[in-house]
């Protein structure tokens, strides 16, 4: 399935290449820089495999957390009136910029816990609820969702000036709710996340902000972070696959660790609007043999292959 949102750096046009290069076996799948979750949503869920979606952008993590845990409340807050005006877009921007949210849902949970639990246990549960308070914020999740849908290029900065009816997304919300049923939603720094979930059977897919394009992302990602990512990946027990823009700096950064580096290309979605067929060079970097899955794929024989096989048996 597709993601419920478009997002900068989304891998819709690239994910088939990624699926072909996944390890043949792994017990936990972790998206370190989840973004719009295009690779995750396109994968078939496997009950035998643990899945984790992570993004350091708290608005993204909150959105997917609410869709997973409170889809009905999300849809009710989304409403049935397709306003989609510049005025509404500006209101949504101001609402998200304040970053002050107090939810009735949290208050109800705290009240229930206090009335039904002994004091030591209540304090423990209260700590957990307050820690998760940044999640399950329906108003913030819906405001962010609308902002993405109403903005130009899903950038959340300027009004898209295009008609859009939020009611068309209702079925997508339900599909995402079902798809995320067994997926953990995290909002952690990438290094802390990788350390937490690393195991010999872990597979990390990393799609960090591309080098020299960091200004397009809301969360800061500096040159030191690219180095920090390389360093933590060089230490893990599990396997990883990283997608990056193809440039000398990234190649030199990872060549020193003797990882597998593969050149690939994808359609440049933005340039496609002005020049058809424009491609964007990228690299896929891994610490395992990315060809192992493709070698096991069945190959369709052509007519000349079959003739050669026939005559070779004569």
N, C-alpha and C positions, 0 to 999 in steps of 0.2 A: 504494500500500500504506500501511498505518498504521505508526506508530513502534512500537518495541519497548517503550517506556516512556511513561507519562503524566508530565507535568511542569508546574510552575506557569507559567501564561501560554501553555500550549500552544494551537496554532492549528487544531485539528482541525475545529472548527465554523466556521472563518473562512477556510480556505485557498482555497475556490472563488472568493471575492471577490478574493483576492490573485492567483490564476491569471489571472482575467479582466483584470487591470490590469498584467500583466507587459509589458515592452517587446516589440515584435514581433520584434526582432532583438537578440541579444547573444552575445558569444563566451565569456564567463565568468560563472558564477553563483556568488555568494558570500553565504552566510548568516553574518552578522556575529555575531549572538547566537543560536546554533543551538538551544540548549535541547534539547527532545525531538526536534527535527528533523522535525516534522510536515509542514511545507511542503515540505521536501526530499524526504521519503519519498513524498509524494503526487504529486510531479512525475514525468513520464516521463523516464528518463535519455536523454541525447542525446550520442552519441559525438563530435559536432562541438563540443560545449560543455564547457569546463572547469568543474568543480564544486568548491566549497570549503565544508566545514562547520567553523565555529569556535565555541568557547565558552571563556570565561576560567575557568570552573569545570573544574579539572583532572580531577575525577572523571567528568564528562560526556565530556570529550575522550578520556580513557583508555578508557571503556566502549566508545565507538564505534570507537576505534582497534583494540581487541582483537577486537571482533566482525568488523571488516573483515579483519584480518590473521591472527587465530588462532581461528577459530570452533570448531574441534575441541577445542582446549585449553579454550576457554571453556565448551563444553558438558560436557566431562569434569569440570571444576571445579564446574560448576553442580550436578552430581550427579543422582541419580535418586530420592532420597528426599524426599518432600514434607513436610519438617518443619514449617515455617511456625508456629512457636510464639513466644510473647512472649519466652521465654528466648533463642531464636536471634536474635530482633530486637535484643535488648540486646547480645548478643555481637557482632553485626555493627556496631552503633553504636560500641562500644568499639574494635573493630578498625580502623574507618575514622578514628576520632579520633586514633589514634596516629600515622598518616601515616608509618610506617616500613615500607618494603617492599624486600626484596632478592629478586630473582627468579632462579631457576635458568636461565631462558632467557637473561638478560643474561650470566651467567657463562659459559654455553656459547658464546655468540657471541663474547665476548672471547677465550676460549681458542682457538677456531678462527681468529680473526683473527691472534692472536699467532703461532700455529704456521705460518701460511700466507703471511704478509705480511712484507716488509722493514720495518725499524724506522721509517723516516720515514712510510711508508704506514700502518703499524699505528697510529701515534700519531694520524694523521688520522682513521682509522676509529674508534678508541677514543673520540675526542672526540664523534663523531656518535652512537655507541652510548650513551654516558653522557648526552648531551643528550636522547636519546629514552628514557632509562631510566624516566622517569615514565610513559611510555606502555608498552604491551605488558605491563602488570602484571595478569596474569589474576586473581589472588586479590582484588586491590582492585576490579577491574571486576565480578566476580561478587558480591562483598559489596555493592557499591553497587547493582547490579541487583536483588538480593534485597531490600535495604533499601527501595528504591522500591516494589517489588511488595507488600511486606508492610506498608507504612505507611499511615496514614490519609490519604486525599487525595493520595497520592504525595509527601507533604511531608517524609518521612524523619525526622520527629521523634517521632511517636507510633505505637504498634502499631495496625494497622487492625482487629484482632479479626474478621477475615473469613478463611474458608478459601481457600487458594490453592495450586495444584499447579504447581510450576515446570516440570514436564514438558509442560504445555500451551503453553509458550513456545518449545519446541525448533524448531518450524517457522518461527516468527517470526525466530529468530536466523539461520536459513539464508537466509530471504528478505532480511533486512537485509544479510547478508554479500554476497549477489549484487548488491543495490542499491548498496552502497557501493564496489563494485569500482573505479570510476573517480573516486572522490571523495577529495579531500585532506582530512585531519583536522588541524585546527590548534587551538592553545591559546594565543592571544595576546590582549593588550589590543586593544580595537576600533580604536583610532587607528593602532597599528602595523600591524594587519592591513589596514586600508583603504589605507594608504600603500603597502604591499607589493604589493597586487593591483590597484590602480587603473590602468586603461587606458581609452581611449576606448570600447572594446567591452565594458567590465565593467558588470555589474549587481549592486548590493548590496541584498539584502533585510535590513532591520534591524528586529528586534523587541526593543528594549531593555526593561529593567524599567520598568514604567509609573510615571509620576510619583506620588509619595506612596504607592506600594505597594512600595517598595524593601526593606522589612523582611521581605518574604516570600521574598526571594532569598538564597541562601547567600553569593554574592559581593557585596561592597559596591558600591553604585552611588549616588553622592551627587548633589546638585544641580549641582555643578561638572561632573560627567560628562555630564549632559544638555546642558549648554552646550558642552562639548568635542565631543560628537557632532555637534551642529548646526554647529559651526565647521569641522570636518574635512569634513563632507558638502558644505558650501558651496564647498569648494575642489576637489572631485574632477573628473576628466575624464570619468568614466563616469556611469551613471545610478543612482539609488537610489529605494527605496520604504521608508518607515518607517511602522510601525503603533504607535499610541499611544492611551492613554485620552484622551477628549475633555475637556479642561479649559482654562481661560483661560490658564494659564501656558504650556502647550505651544503653543497657538495664537499667542500673542504672541511666543514664542521663534522660531517658524518664519515667521510673517507678515512679520517684519522683513526676511527674505531673499527674500520674494516667491515662495515655492514654491507648488505646487498643493496645496491642503488640501481633502480631501473627507470629509464626515461620513458615517459608516456605523454600523450596529448589528449586534450578534451576540447569540446567546443567552448568558445568564450561567449557566455550568455549575454553579457552587456554589449560586446562588439557585434554580436549577431544582428542586433537591431539596425546596424548601419552598414555592415559588410558581411554578407552571407558566407559561411564556410570558414570563418576566422577561428583558428585554434590557439590554445594556450598550452605552452610546454610545462609539464610538471614532472616530479620525481616521486617514486614510491620507495621508501627505505624500510628495510626489515632486518631482523636478526635470525631469520630462518629461510629455508628454501621456498620461495613464493611460487615455484613452478610445480610443486608436488601435487596440488589439486588438479591442475590442468593436464598433467601427464596421465591422470586416471580417468579423464573425461573420454567418452566414446567419440571416435572420429568417423565422420560420414565419408564413405568411399565414393570417388567419382567413377565414371565409366572407364577411364583409362587405367585407374587403379585396379578395377575388377578384371580388365582384360590382361593386365600384367600378371595378376594372381593366377588367372586361368592358364596362360601360356607357361608360367613358371612351374605348373604341376604336370605339364605334358611330358 
